[in-house]
Amino acid sequence: MAFWLIRSRIVVLQSLKQKHAFWAAATPLRSSSSTVPFLCNSSSSSPNVFWVNGRFKSTLAMNQLDSLPFSDSDDEQALDFPGGKVTYTSEMTFIPESVEKRVPCYRVLNDNGDILIGSNLHQMSKEVARKIYNNMVTLQVMDTIFYEAQRQGRLSFYVTSSGEEAINIASAAALTPDDVILAQYREPGVLLWRGFTLQEFTDQLYGNKGDYGKGRQMAIHYGSKKLNYVTISSPLATQLPQAVGIAYSLKMDKKDACAVAYTGDGATSEGDFHAGLNFAAVLEAPVVFICRNNGWAISTNVSEQFRSDGIVVKGQAYGIRSIRVDGNDALAVYNVISTAREMAITEQRPILVEALTYRVGHHSTSDDSTKYRPLEEIEYWKTTRNPVNRFRNWIVRNGWWSDKEETELRSSIKKQVMHTIQVGEKTEKPPVADLFSDVYDVTPSNLREQEKQLRQDMIKYPQDYPSDVPL
């Protein structure tokens, strides 16, 4: 049908004016807005540049009747197609499935915490650097204690962020409180940076009365309306299309803010990932997609997840400016997210960031990753590529941190977390009535009947129900 319409259009136009050509000469595609290169190579003399055009202006053949002479050469003709002109070629060429060289990874600090010569970076103040490190250590200690508490049977479930502390904290530091966060389940550091207390984390894990979800969410599925952190949902990638909708509302309201969606490499195999990226590109929504490519989607290695050069190249396919960054380099992450946020808001466009990192811990407390990956690999990333140690080396060289402060900080955080566990265990659970509230304005009859039956069963069979849940 499309071909028939195009052919019919040509015939009609030719009958109107036979002496002139109806095809424009081949010219480069031009964007309706200016293009800005997003560099992702800190070492090469010829850094890769990702040019992402906005909407292409379609031109009408009728307006070009008098502009150009006719040519029989396909190479000098172009199809005036919806979205912009597409040039013809007489050569049959397939786009290759991959390029010879992988997209380079931007970083600022080497593995020892030294700044690379010629690095292009935002200046970071002593205050911000110290807070970033403080939060990275807090997240590290918090993860260790909560993981051990689960192993002791005191918590039902837990997921650590071990090895990914830089992505958590440095990205959060580059954003503002007005930016709306839609995380997966490995970004508690973003909440920590925004002011979520250790007791608030603990209350959610225990599902007690202090939990904002009233005990109805799985452990580690945090959320905070006050901190613009949308409650986490377990299904992968569902938050990406939602983030685009939120970003579009911020755009309509002319807010100086963006939406930020975090996800992992495994989620890129979900349909919502692709729908979300295409949705964002078409709506030109101010959203930053941050993908933690940590090499493993539970037990599925990235080599079995996709054949593309990671995630960064997927953005270009949808018309989204993209960059790859060393996710274990806190300075590099901070620089990239700061720039990406500015682009997203000032240019009203989506940005995709692929952060290369490694999941040092198990996928969750329900997983034993030693069954599918070698211990040597884990140990290498835990020691040589450790993001916390790398950033610590940098601030120590700047004279902003000392061994004494390190010891005092870790001791203090450990005591605080242990105290929150003691409080969380003693805090009363939400009442049974909360299982049926917050959905309907007036509870329907079927739910009232269920609540009645549940109360009767809890009284009749107390041994089958938790004793600390008040009726």
C-alpha positions as CSV (number, residue, x, y, z in Angstrom):
1,M,0.0,0.0,0.0
2,A,2.8,2.4,0.9
3,F,4.6,1.7,-2.3
4,W,1.4,2.2,-4.3
5,L,0.7,5.5,-2.7
6,I,4.2,6.7,-3.4
7,R,4.0,5.6,-7.0
8,S,0.6,7.2,-7.5
9,R,1.9,10.4,-6.1
10,I,4.8,10.4,-8.6
11,V,2.5,9.8,-11.6
12,V,0.2,12.6,-10.6
13,L,3.0,15.1,-10.1
14,Q,4.7,14.0,-13.4
15,S,1.4,14.8,-15.2
16,L,1.5,18.3,-13.6
17,K,5.0,19.1,-14.6
18,Q,6.9,16.7,-16.7
19,K,10.0,18.9,-17.4
20,H,11.2,18.8,-13.8
21,A,12.3,16.2,-11.3
22,F,10.3,15.3,-8.3
23,W,13.1,13.8,-6.3
24,A,15.6,15.9,-4.4
25,A,19.3,15.3,-4.7
26,A,20.8,13.2,-2.0
27,T,21.6,15.4,1.0
28,P,22.5,14.6,4.6
29,L,19.6,14.3,7.0
30,R,19.1,17.4,9.0
31,S,17.6,17.7,12.5
32,S,15.0,20.2,13.4
33,S,17.1,21.0,16.5
34,S,20.8,21.4,17.0
35,T,22.8,18.3,17.7
36,V,25.2,18.1,20.6
37,P,27.9,15.4,20.8
38,F,28.0,13.2,23.9
39,L,31.5,12.0,24.3
40,C,32.4,8.7,26.0
41,N,36.1,8.3,25.4
42,S,38.6,9.8,27.9
43,S,41.8,8.4,26.4
44,S,41.5,8.3,22.6
45,S,42.6,11.3,20.6
46,S,39.5,10.8,18.4
47,P,36.7,10.2,20.9
48,N,33.5,8.5,19.7
49,V,30.6,10.9,19.2
50,F,27.0,9.8,19.3
51,W,24.9,12.1,17.1
52,V,21.3,11.7,17.9
53,N,18.9,13.8,15.7
54,G,15.5,15.1,16.8
55,R,12.5,14.8,14.6
56,F,13.4,15.1,10.9
57,K,11.5,17.7,8.9
58,S,9.7,16.1,6.0
59,T,9.8,18.1,2.8
60,L,7.1,18.0,0.0
61,A,8.1,17.1,-3.5
62,M,5.7,19.7,-4.9
63,N,7.8,22.4,-3.3
64,Q,10.9,21.1,-5.1
65,L,9.6,21.1,-8.7
66,D,11.7,24.1,-9.8
67,S,14.7,23.5,-7.6
68,L,16.7,20.7,-9.1
69,P,17.1,19.0,-12.5
70,F,16.1,15.4,-13.1
71,S,18.8,12.7,-12.9
72,D,18.6,9.1,-13.9
73,S,21.2,8.1,-11.3
74,D,19.8,6.4,-8.2
75,D,22.7,7.8,-6.2
76,E,21.6,11.3,-6.8
77,Q,17.9,10.7,-5.8
78,A,16.2,10.6,-2.5
79,L,12.8,9.4,-1.3
80,D,10.7,12.0,0.4
81,F,9.5,9.6,3.1
82,P,7.6,10.4,6.4
83,G,10.3,11.4,8.9
84,G,12.7,12.9,6.3
85,K,14.5,12.2,3.0
86,V,16.1,8.8,2.5
87,T,18.8,8.7,-0.2
88,Y,18.9,5.9,-2.8
89,T,22.0,3.8,-3.6
90,S,22.8,1.3,-6.3
91,E,25.0,-0.6,-3.9
92,M,23.4,-3.4,-1.9
93,T,24.9,-3.0,1.6
94,F,23.8,-4.6,4.8
95,I,24.4,-2.8,8.1
96,P,26.9,-4.9,10.0
97,E,25.7,-6.6,13.2
98,S,28.6,-5.1,15.1
99,V,31.5,-2.8,14.7
100,E,35.2,-3.7,14.9
101,K,35.8,-1.8,18.1
102,R,33.6,-1.7,21.1
103,V,32.2,1.6,22.4
104,P,34.9,3.0,24.8
105,C,34.1,3.5,28.5
106,Y,34.5,7.0,30.0
107,R,36.4,7.1,33.3
108,V,38.3,9.6,35.3
109,L,40.1,7.6,38.1
110,N,42.3,4.6,37.4
111,D,42.0,1.5,39.6
112,N,44.4,3.1,42.2
113,G,42.3,6.2,42.5
114,D,44.6,8.5,40.4
115,I,43.1,11.0,38.0
116,L,43.9,10.2,34.4
117,I,45.8,12.8,32.5
118,G,43.6,14.9,30.3
119,S,40.4,13.9,32.1
120,N,37.4,16.2,31.5
121,L,35.5,16.4,34.7
122,H,33.3,18.6,36.9
123,Q,35.1,20.0,39.9
124,M,33.9,18.3,43.1
125,S,34.0,20.1,46.4
126,K,35.5,18.6,49.6
127,E,32.1,18.6,51.2
128,V,30.4,16.7,48.4
129,A,33.3,14.2,48.1
130,R,33.3,13.5,51.8
131,K,29.5,13.0,51.8
132,I,29.7,10.6,48.8
133,Y,32.4,8.5,50.6
134,N,30.5,8.6,53.9
135,N,27.4,7.3,52.1
136,M,29.3,4.6,50.2
137,V,30.7,3.3,53.5
138,T,27.3,3.5,55.1
139,L,25.8,1.4,52.3
140,Q,28.6,-1.1,52.5
141,V,28.2,-1.6,56.3
142,M,24.4,-1.6,56.1
143,D,24.5,-4.3,53.4
144,T,26.9,-6.5,55.4
145,I,24.8,-6.4,58.6
146,F,21.4,-6.8,57.0
147,Y,22.7,-9.7,55.0
148,E,24.0,-11.4,58.1
149,A,20.7,-10.7,59.9
150,Q,18.9,-12.5,57.1
151,R,21.2,-15.5,57.4
152,Q,20.4,-15.5,61.2
153,G,16.7,-15.7,60.4
154,R,15.9,-12.2,61.6
155,L,15.0,-10.9,58.2
156,S,13.0,-12.7,55.4
157,F,14.9,-11.5,52.4
158,Y,17.7,-9.1,51.4
159,V,19.6,-7.8,48.3
160,T,23.0,-6.2,48.6
161,S,24.6,-3.5,46.4
162,S,28.1,-4.8,46.9
163,G,30.4,-3.6,44.2
164,E,27.9,-1.1,42.9
165,E,28.2,1.6,45.6
166,A,29.6,4.2,43.2
167,I,26.6,4.0,40.8
168,N,24.2,4.3,43.7
169,I,25.8,7.3,45.6
170,A,27.6,9.2,42.8
171,S,24.5,9.2,40.6
172,A,22.3,10.4,43.4
173,A,24.8,13.2,44.2
174,A,24.5,14.5,40.6
175,L,20.7,14.8,40.8
176,T,18.4,17.2,42.7
177,P,15.6,16.5,45.2
178,D,13.1,17.5,42.5
179,D,14.2,14.7,40.1
180,V,11.8,11.7,40.4
181,I,13.5,8.4,40.9
182,L,12.2,5.1,39.6
183,A,14.6,2.4,40.8
184,Q,14.9,-1.3,40.5
185,Y,16.0,-3.1,43.7
186,R,19.7,-2.4,43.9
187,E,19.6,1.4,44.4
188,P,19.1,1.9,48.2
189,G,22.0,4.3,48.1
190,V,19.9,6.8,46.2
191,L,17.5,6.9,49.1
192,L,20.3,7.1,51.6
193,W,21.7,10.1,49.8
194,R,18.3,11.8,49.9
195,G,17.9,11.4,53.6
196,F,16.2,8.1,54.2
197,T,17.3,7.1,57.7
198,L,18.7,3.7,58.7
199,Q,15.6,3.2,60.9
200,E,13.4,3.8,57.8
201,F,15.3,1.1,55.9
202,T,15.0,-1.3,58.8
203,D,11.3,-0.7,59.3
204,Q,10.6,-1.6,55.7
205,L,12.7,-4.8,56.0
206,Y,10.6,-5.8,59.0
207,G,7.3,-4.6,57.6
208,N,6.3,-3.1,60.9
209,K,4.2,0.0,61.7
210,G,7.0,2.3,60.7
211,D,7.0,0.9,57.2
212,Y,5.4,3.3,54.7
213,G,4.1,0.3,52.8
214,K,2.4,-1.0,55.9
215,G,4.0,-4.4,55.6
216,R,2.4,-5.1,52.2
217,Q,5.6,-5.0,50.1
218,M,8.4,-7.5,49.9
219,A,11.6,-6.6,51.8
220,I,13.9,-4.1,50.1
221,H,11.1,-2.7,48.0
222,Y,11.5,0.8,49.4
223,G,9.6,3.9,48.5
224,S,9.3,7.5,49.8
225,K,6.8,10.0,48.5
226,K,8.6,12.7,50.5
227,L,11.9,12.0,48.7
228,N,10.5,11.5,45.2
229,Y,11.4,7.9,45.2
230,V,8.7,5.7,43.6
231,T,8.1,2.4,45.4
232,I,10.0,-0.4,43.8
233,S,8.1,-3.2,42.0
234,S,9.7,-6.7,41.4
235,P,8.7,-7.2,37.8
236,L,11.7,-6.1,35.7
237,A,11.6,-2.9,33.5
238,T,8.0,-1.9,34.4
239,Q,9.4,1.4,35.8
240,L,10.8,2.5,32.4
241,P,7.6,3.4,30.6
242,Q,6.3,4.9,33.9
243,A,9.4,7.1,34.1
244,V,8.7,8.4,30.6
245,G,5.1,9.3,31.6
246,I,6.4,11.1,34.7
247,A,9.1,12.9,32.6
248,Y,6.5,14.0,30.1
249,S,4.4,15.5,32.9
250,L,7.4,17.4,34.2
251,K,7.9,18.7,30.6
252,M,4.3,19.8,30.3
253,D,4.5,21.6,33.7
254,K,7.8,23.2,32.6
255,K,9.6,21.9,35.7
256,D,13.3,22.2,36.1
257,A,13.6,18.5,36.8
258,C,13.8,15.1,35.1
259,A,12.8,11.5,35.8
260,V,15.6,9.0,36.4
261,A,15.0,5.3,35.8
262,Y,17.5,2.7,37.0
263,T,17.6,-0.9,35.7
264,G,19.9,-3.8,35.2
265,D,21.3,-5.5,32.1
266,G,18.8,-8.4,32.5
267,A,15.9,-6.0,32.2
268,T,17.0,-5.0,28.7
269,S,15.5,-8.3,27.5
270,E,12.1,-7.2,28.7
271,G,9.6,-5.6,26.3
272,D,9.1,-2.7,28.7
273,F,12.7,-1.7,28.2
274,H,12.3,-1.2,24.5
275,A,8.9,0.3,24.8
276,G,10.2,2.7,27.3
277,L,13.1,3.9,25.2
278,N,11.0,4.3,22.1
279,F,8.3,6.1,24.1
280,A,10.8,8.5,25.5
281,A,12.4,9.3,22.1
282,V,9.1,9.9,20.4
283,L,7.8,12.2,23.2
284,E,11.2,13.8,23.6
285,A,10.8,13.3,27.4
286,P,13.4,14.6,29.9
287,V,14.3,11.2,31.4
288,V,17.7,9.7,32.2
289,F,17.9,5.9,31.9
290,I,20.7,4.4,34.0
291,C,21.5,0.8,33.2
292,R,23.8,-1.1,35.6
293,N,25.5,-3.6,33.4
294,N,27.0,-5.8,36.1
295,G,27.6,-8.8,33.9
296,W,25.0,-11.1,35.4
297,A,21.2,-11.3,35.4
298,I,21.0,-13.7,38.4
299,S,22.8,-16.6,36.7
300,T,22.6,-15.4,33.1
301,N,25.8,-14.0,31.8
302,V,25.6,-11.0,29.4
303,S,27.1,-13.2,26.7
304,E,23.8,-15.2,26.9
305,Q,21.7,-12.1,27.3
306,F,22.4,-10.2,24.1
307,R,24.7,-10.1,21.1
308,S,25.0,-6.4,20.8
309,D,27.9,-4.3,22.3
310,G,26.2,-4.0,25.7
311,I,23.4,-1.6,26.3
312,V,24.9,1.7,25.1
313,V,24.3,0.9,21.4
314,K,20.6,0.2,22.0
315,G,20.0,3.9,22.6
316,Q,21.2,4.9,19.2
317,A,18.7,2.5,17.6
318,Y,15.9,4.4,19.2
319,G,17.3,7.8,18.6
320,I,18.6,8.4,22.1
321,R,21.9,10.0,23.0
322,S,23.9,7.5,24.9
323,I,27.2,7.0,26.8
324,R,29.1,4.2,28.5
325,V,30.8,4.9,31.8
326,D,33.0,3.1,34.3
327,G,30.4,2.3,37.0
328,N,33.1,1.7,39.6
329,D,34.5,5.2,39.2
330,A,32.5,7.5,41.4
331,L,34.0,10.7,39.8
332,A,33.1,9.5,36.3
333,V,29.6,8.5,37.3
334,Y,29.1,11.9,38.9
335,N,30.3,13.7,35.8
336,V,28.2,11.7,33.4
337,I,25.0,11.9,35.3
338,S,25.5,15.6,35.9
339,T,25.9,16.2,32.2
340,A,23.1,13.8,31.3
341,R,20.7,15.5,33.6
342,E,21.5,18.9,32.2
343,M,21.0,17.7,28.6
344,A,17.7,16.0,29.5
345,I,16.2,19.1,31.0
346,T,17.7,21.9,28.8
347,E,17.3,20.1,25.6
348,Q,14.1,18.1,26.6
349,R,15.5,14.8,25.4
350,P,16.0,11.3,26.9
351,I,19.6,10.1,27.7
352,L,20.8,6.5,28.1
353,V,23.7,5.7,30.4
354,E,25.3,2.3,30.6
355,A,27.4,1.9,33.7
356,L,29.9,-1.0,33.6
357,T,30.2,-2.6,37.0
358,Y,30.1,-6.0,38.7
359,R,27.8,-7.6,41.2
360,V,30.2,-8.8,43.9
361,G,27.5,-10.2,46.1
362,H,25.0,-12.9,45.3
363,H,21.9,-11.8,43.4
364,S,19.9,-12.0,46.7
365,T,19.8,-14.1,49.8
366,S,18.0,-16.7,47.8
367,D,21.0,-17.1,45.5
368,D,24.4,-18.8,45.6
369,S,26.4,-17.2,42.8
370,T,29.4,-19.5,43.3
371,K,27.4,-22.2,41.5
372,Y,27.7,-20.4,38.2
373,R,30.8,-18.1,38.4
374,P,34.3,-18.6,39.6
375,L,35.5,-17.4,42.9
376,E,38.6,-15.8,41.3
377,E,36.4,-13.6,39.2
378,I,34.4,-12.4,42.3
379,E,37.6,-11.8,44.3
380,Y,39.2,-9.8,41.5
381,W,36.3,-7.3,41.3
382,K,36.0,-7.2,45.1
383,T,39.6,-6.2,45.5
384,T,41.3,-4.8,42.4
385,R,38.2,-3.0,41.0
386,N,36.6,-2.0,44.3
387,P,34.8,1.3,43.9
388,V,34.8,2.3,47.6
389,N,38.6,1.7,47.9
390,R,39.2,3.6,44.6
391,F,37.3,6.7,45.7
392,R,38.9,6.5,49.2
393,N,42.4,6.6,47.7
394,W,41.4,9.8,45.8
395,I,40.0,11.7,48.8
396,V,43.0,10.6,51.0
397,R,45.4,12.0,48.4
398,N,43.5,15.2,48.5
399,G,43.9,15.3,52.3
400,W,40.2,15.1,52.8
401,W,40.1,11.8,54.7
402,S,42.2,9.9,57.3
403,D,42.5,6.4,58.8
404,K,41.1,7.7,62.1
405,E,38.0,9.0,60.4
406,E,37.6,5.7,58.6
407,T,37.7,3.7,61.8
408,E,35.3,6.0,63.6
409,L,32.8,6.1,60.7
410,R,32.6,2.3,60.3
411,S,32.2,1.8,64.0
412,S,29.5,4.4,64.3
413,I,27.5,3.1,61.4
414,K,27.7,-0.5,62.7
415,K,26.3,0.6,66.1
416,Q,23.5,2.6,64.4
417,V,22.4,-0.2,62.2
418,M,22.4,-2.7,65.1
419,H,20.3,-0.4,67.1
420,T,17.8,0.0,64.3
421,I,17.4,-3.7,64.1
422,Q,16.7,-4.0,67.8
423,V,14.1,-1.2,67.5
424,G,12.6,-2.7,64.3
425,E,12.2,-6.1,65.8
426,K,10.2,-4.7,68.8
427,T,8.0,-2.4,66.8
428,E,4.4,-3.6,66.4
429,K,3.2,-5.0,63.1
430,P,0.5,-3.2,61.1
431,P,-3.1,-4.4,62.0
432,V,-5.0,-6.9,59.8
433,A,-7.3,-4.1,58.6
434,D,-4.3,-2.6,56.7
435,L,-4.4,-5.5,54.3
436,F,-7.7,-4.3,52.9
437,S,-7.3,-0.5,53.0
438,D,-5.9,2.2,50.7
439,V,-7.4,0.8,47.5
440,Y,-11.1,1.6,47.5
441,D,-12.8,4.6,49.0
442,V,-15.6,2.3,50.1
443,T,-14.5,-1.2,50.7
444,P,-16.5,-3.6,48.5
445,S,-18.6,-6.4,50.0
446,N,-16.3,-9.2,48.8
447,L,-13.3,-7.7,50.6
448,R,-15.3,-7.1,53.8
449,E,-16.2,-10.8,53.7
450,Q,-12.6,-11.8,53.2
451,E,-11.5,-9.7,56.2
452,K,-14.2,-11.2,58.3
453,Q,-13.2,-14.7,57.4
454,L,-9.5,-14.0,58.0
455,R,-10.2,-12.6,61.5
456,Q,-12.3,-15.7,62.3
457,D,-9.5,-18.0,61.1
458,M,-6.8,-16.1,63.1
459,I,-8.9,-16.6,66.3
460,K,-9.7,-20.2,65.5
461,Y,-6.2,-21.3,64.3
462,P,-3.7,-19.0,66.1
463,Q,-0.9,-21.4,65.6
464,D,-1.0,-20.8,61.9
465,Y,-0.7,-17.0,62.0
466,P,2.0,-14.6,63.3
467,S,1.3,-13.8,66.9
468,D,2.6,-10.2,66.6
469,V,0.0,-9.1,64.0
470,P,-2.8,-7.3,65.9
471,L,-6.4,-8.0,65.0
